[in-house]
């Protein structure tokens, strides 16, 4: 659901305003990397919301 904002519906459609969106192929290739990033984001939101400095 979170990635729907950045998802490009048709891989063959390249519109200047939507060139930053990811295709199905890019999503599949980077699925694990995206999952790690989202997990890190959730972890930081939960445990570091009151921190002034976070080192990753």
C-alpha atoms as an extended CHARMM CRD file, in Angstrom:
* protein
*
        56  EXT
         1         1  UNK       CA              0.0000000000        0.0000000000        0.0000000000  PROA      1               0.0000000000
         2         2  UNK       CA              2.8250000000        2.3890000000        0.8800000000  PROA      2               0.0000000000
         3         3  UNK       CA              4.5410000000        1.8640000000       -2.4840000000  PROA      3               0.0000000000
         4         4  UNK       CA              1.4140000000        2.5520000000       -4.5600000000  PROA      4               0.0000000000
         5         5  UNK       CA              2.2800000000        6.2530000000       -4.6460000000  PROA      5               0.0000000000
         6         6  UNK       CA              5.5460000000        5.4930000000       -6.4220000000  PROA      6               0.0000000000
         7         7  UNK       CA              4.2880000000        2.6370000000       -8.6080000000  PROA      7               0.0000000000
         8         8  UNK       CA              4.0730000000        3.1220000000      -12.3810000000  PROA      8               0.0000000000
         9         9  UNK       CA              1.0970000000        1.1290000000      -13.6880000000  PROA      9               0.0000000000
        10        10  UNK       CA              2.3550000000        0.4450000000      -17.2090000000  PROA      10              0.0000000000
        11        11  UNK       CA              6.0410000000       -0.2510000000      -17.8470000000  PROA      11              0.0000000000
        12        12  UNK       CA              5.7660000000        1.0100000000      -21.4410000000  PROA      12              0.0000000000
        13        13  UNK       CA              4.2660000000        4.3290000000      -20.4020000000  PROA      13              0.0000000000
        14        14  UNK       CA              6.8730000000        6.9830000000      -19.7640000000  PROA      14              0.0000000000
        15        15  UNK       CA              5.4220000000       10.3590000000      -18.9940000000  PROA      15              0.0000000000
        16        16  UNK       CA              7.7220000000       13.1920000000      -17.9550000000  PROA      16              0.0000000000
        17        17  UNK       CA              5.6530000000       13.8170000000      -14.8500000000  PROA      17              0.0000000000
        18        18  UNK       CA              5.8260000000       10.1350000000      -13.8610000000  PROA      18              0.0000000000
        19        19  UNK       CA              9.3880000000        9.2320000000      -14.8320000000  PROA      19              0.0000000000
        20        20  UNK       CA             10.3110000000        8.9960000000      -11.1440000000  PROA      20              0.0000000000
        21        21  UNK       CA              7.8530000000        6.1460000000      -10.5220000000  PROA      21              0.0000000000
        22        22  UNK       CA              9.0680000000        2.5420000000      -10.3210000000  PROA      22              0.0000000000
        23        23  UNK       CA              7.9990000000       -0.2270000000      -12.6970000000  PROA      23              0.0000000000
        24        24  UNK       CA              6.9800000000       -3.7810000000      -11.7780000000  PROA      24              0.0000000000
        25        25  UNK       CA             10.4000000000       -5.0400000000      -12.9040000000  PROA      25              0.0000000000
        26        26  UNK       CA             12.2590000000       -2.4860000000      -10.7630000000  PROA      26              0.0000000000
        27        27  UNK       CA             10.0460000000       -3.3680000000       -7.8040000000  PROA      27              0.0000000000
        28        28  UNK       CA             10.7740000000       -7.0910000000       -8.1720000000  PROA      28              0.0000000000
        29        29  UNK       CA             14.5380000000       -6.5860000000       -8.5860000000  PROA      29              0.0000000000
        30        30  UNK       CA             14.7590000000       -4.2960000000       -5.5400000000  PROA      30              0.0000000000
        31        31  UNK       CA             12.1190000000       -5.9700000000       -3.3520000000  PROA      31              0.0000000000
        32        32  UNK       CA             14.5160000000       -7.0290000000       -0.5680000000  PROA      32              0.0000000000
        33        33  UNK       CA             16.2790000000       -3.6560000000       -0.5190000000  PROA      33              0.0000000000
        34        34  UNK       CA             12.9370000000       -1.8480000000       -0.3160000000  PROA      34              0.0000000000
        35        35  UNK       CA             11.7660000000       -4.1900000000        2.4470000000  PROA      35              0.0000000000
        36        36  UNK       CA             14.9280000000       -3.5280000000        4.4920000000  PROA      36              0.0000000000
        37        37  UNK       CA             14.5060000000        0.2220000000        4.0450000000  PROA      37              0.0000000000
        38        38  UNK       CA             10.8710000000        0.1200000000        5.1410000000  PROA      38              0.0000000000
        39        39  UNK       CA             11.7370000000       -2.0370000000        8.1580000000  PROA      39              0.0000000000
        40        40  UNK       CA             14.4990000000        0.3830000000        9.1550000000  PROA      40              0.0000000000
        41        41  UNK       CA             12.0870000000        3.3080000000        8.7650000000  PROA      41              0.0000000000
        42        42  UNK       CA              9.5000000000        1.6160000000       11.0060000000  PROA      42              0.0000000000
        43        43  UNK       CA             12.1540000000        0.7220000000       13.5890000000  PROA      43              0.0000000000
        44        44  UNK       CA             13.4880000000        4.2890000000       13.6760000000  PROA      44              0.0000000000
        45        45  UNK       CA              9.9760000000        5.7190000000       13.9770000000  PROA      45              0.0000000000
        46        46  UNK       CA              9.1960000000        3.4210000000       16.8920000000  PROA      46              0.0000000000
        47        47  UNK       CA             12.4380000000        3.6010000000       18.8810000000  PROA      47              0.0000000000
        48        48  UNK       CA             14.0730000000        6.8900000000       17.9340000000  PROA      48              0.0000000000
        49        49  UNK       CA             11.2820000000        9.4320000000       17.6390000000  PROA      49              0.0000000000
        50        50  UNK       CA             12.5770000000       11.4210000000       20.6240000000  PROA      50              0.0000000000
        51        51  UNK       CA             16.2740000000       11.2280000000       19.6660000000  PROA      51              0.0000000000
        52        52  UNK       CA             18.2610000000       14.2700000000       18.5980000000  PROA      52              0.0000000000
        53        53  UNK       CA             20.9910000000       12.2430000000       16.8620000000  PROA      53              0.0000000000
        54        54  UNK       CA             20.6450000000        8.9150000000       15.0400000000  PROA      54              0.0000000000
        55        55  UNK       CA             23.6420000000        7.1080000000       13.5600000000  PROA      55              0.0000000000
        56        56  UNK       CA             22.9440000000        4.3180000000       11.0820000000  PROA      56              0.0000000000
